[in-house]
């Protein structure tokens, strides 16, 4: 499983990109996306996905 970013909610602040321990988050166009092949939901690294924990917009980083 992986997380995804809801484009309509993303403000492109960039906070999530630097928090991702797998470098799974990249800018595409004017929003960020999560590569599902690289995302591990931070399993084994953190108690919760760091993108969801750091995102200032509710319900933006969600399970895919």
Backbone bond lengths (Angstrom), bond angles and torsions (degrees), N, CA, C in turn:
res aa  C-N    CA-C-N  psi(-1)  N-CA   C-N-CA  omega(-1)  CA-C   N-CA-C  phi
1 X - - - 1.448 - - 1.530 107.82 -
2 X 1.294 115.73 158.57 1.458 120.97 177.84 1.521 109.06 -145.76
3 X 1.297 115.03 174.99 1.461 121.30 175.67 1.517 108.94 -102.23
4 X 1.325 115.59 162.61 1.460 121.39 174.58 1.515 107.96 -137.66
5 X 1.317 114.93 162.03 1.461 121.47 177.94 1.515 108.01 -108.45
6 X 1.321 115.97 126.15 1.459 121.72 177.11 1.528 107.16 -76.71
7 X 1.328 115.79 108.38 1.469 121.98 -172.66 1.529 112.41 -56.75
8 X 1.309 117.34 -38.09 1.472 120.74 -177.87 1.523 112.16 -64.71
9 X 1.337 117.03 -24.49 1.463 120.79 -178.82 1.529 112.95 -95.60
10 X 1.331 116.90 -17.78 1.462 121.46 -174.42 1.526 110.91 -72.15
11 X 1.332 115.14 128.46 1.466 120.70 177.67 1.529 111.60 -98.07
12 X 1.335 116.37 2.01 1.466 123.06 -179.81 1.526 112.11 59.92
13 X 1.326 116.18 36.41 1.464 119.75 179.71 1.526 112.27 -71.73
14 X 1.341 117.28 -25.21 1.455 121.03 176.96 1.514 115.58 88.00
15 X 1.303 118.63 -2.62 1.467 121.00 -177.85 1.527 111.96 -58.29
16 X 1.312 116.79 -40.68 1.460 121.16 -175.49 1.528 112.87 -68.50
17 X 1.310 116.76 -34.75 1.471 120.81 -175.79 1.526 111.31 -57.20
18 X 1.309 116.95 -42.99 1.461 120.99 -175.71 1.523 112.75 -82.14
19 X 1.332 117.70 -18.31 1.458 121.24 179.52 1.519 112.82 -85.31
20 X 1.323 118.05 -18.57 1.469 121.46 -175.95 1.533 110.48 -71.58
21 X 1.340 117.70 117.80 1.459 119.73 -178.94 1.531 113.48 -73.26
22 X 1.330 117.27 -11.94 1.463 121.37 -178.31 1.525 113.19 -105.80
23 X 1.311 117.45 3.83 1.468 122.62 -176.22 1.533 111.25 52.11
24 X 1.324 115.87 39.99 1.464 121.80 -177.73 1.525 112.68 -88.15
25 X 1.323 117.66 -7.84 1.465 121.23 -175.26 1.518 109.79 -106.96
26 X 1.318 114.93 127.31 1.467 122.18 -179.64 1.524 109.94 -137.79
27 X 1.318 115.21 156.40 1.457 121.44 175.51 1.523 109.08 -78.60
28 X 1.314 116.55 133.06 1.462 122.13 174.11 1.516 106.57 -134.92
29 X 1.322 115.50 113.74 1.460 118.86 -174.72 1.516 109.17 68.34
30 X 1.321 116.56 -121.47 1.462 120.00 -179.01 1.523 113.24 -112.52
31 X 1.338 117.14 13.99 1.467 121.78 176.79 1.530 109.38 -136.12
32 X 1.301 115.20 168.80 1.450 120.85 177.25 1.522 110.04 -95.86
33 X 1.333 115.67 150.33 1.454 121.74 176.53 1.528 108.10 -129.98
34 X 1.334 115.78 158.29 1.456 121.80 177.07 1.517 108.26 -112.28
35 X 1.319 116.60 125.66 1.464 122.13 176.96 1.532 107.77 -73.58
36 X 1.339 118.01 113.20 1.466 120.04 -176.69 1.526 113.05 -65.39
37 X 1.327 117.41 -20.95 1.465 120.31 178.33 1.525 112.50 -77.95
38 X 1.323 117.19 -19.00 1.463 121.52 -179.61 1.522 113.28 -103.76
39 X 1.330 116.49 -22.14 1.468 121.00 -176.75 1.527 110.79 -75.00
40 X 1.323 115.41 129.93 1.472 121.84 176.53 1.520 111.39 -115.92
41 X 1.327 117.17 9.18 1.461 123.46 -174.02 1.524 110.85 59.25
42 X 1.325 116.38 22.40 1.468 124.13 -179.78 1.531 111.89 62.33
43 X 1.324 116.54 19.74 1.455 122.01 -179.60 1.530 110.50 -59.95
44 X 1.312 116.05 127.77 1.456 121.47 -179.19 1.512 113.80 84.35
45 X 1.333 117.03 -7.27 1.462 120.69 -179.47 1.520 112.32 -113.21
46 X 1.337 115.97 -39.98 1.463 121.86 -178.62 1.528 108.92 -140.29
47 X 1.312 117.00 162.84 1.456 121.65 179.42 1.523 112.74 -72.72
48 X 1.335 116.89 -22.69 1.464 121.44 178.85 1.521 109.06 -146.36
49 X 1.327 117.75 156.39 1.460 120.10 177.57 1.536 110.53 -57.87
50 X 1.297 115.90 127.98 1.460 120.52 -175.20 1.526 113.22 -68.08
51 X 1.324 117.30 -30.43 1.466 119.07 178.23 1.524 110.55 -62.52
52 X 1.333 116.33 -44.04 1.461 120.63 179.77 1.525 111.05 -69.41
53 X 1.321 116.39 -35.93 1.466 120.41 -178.63 1.523 112.16 -67.87
54 X 1.336 117.63 -36.06 1.464 121.39 -174.57 1.528 113.36 -92.25
55 X 1.317 117.89 -22.96 1.469 121.29 -174.71 1.530 111.85 -61.72
56 X 1.331 117.13 127.17 1.459 120.01 -179.82 1.531 113.87 -77.63
57 X 1.324 117.11 -11.69 1.462 121.28 -178.55 1.533 109.61 -102.59
58 X 1.321 118.16 121.70 1.466 120.34 -179.09 1.530 111.87 -62.36
59 X 1.316 115.57 145.53 1.471 122.78 175.53 1.528 113.68 57.90
60 X 1.319 116.43 35.96 1.461 120.51 177.44 1.524 111.03 -100.09
61 X 1.315 117.41 -45.89 1.472 122.38 175.44 1.519 106.99 -98.91
62 X 1.321 115.31 109.36 1.470 121.04 -173.51 1.528 110.84 -132.39
63 X 1.330 117.31 160.45 1.466 119.28 175.76 1.525 110.32 -60.54
64 X 1.320 116.66 138.39 1.463 120.78 179.78 1.515 110.75 -76.94
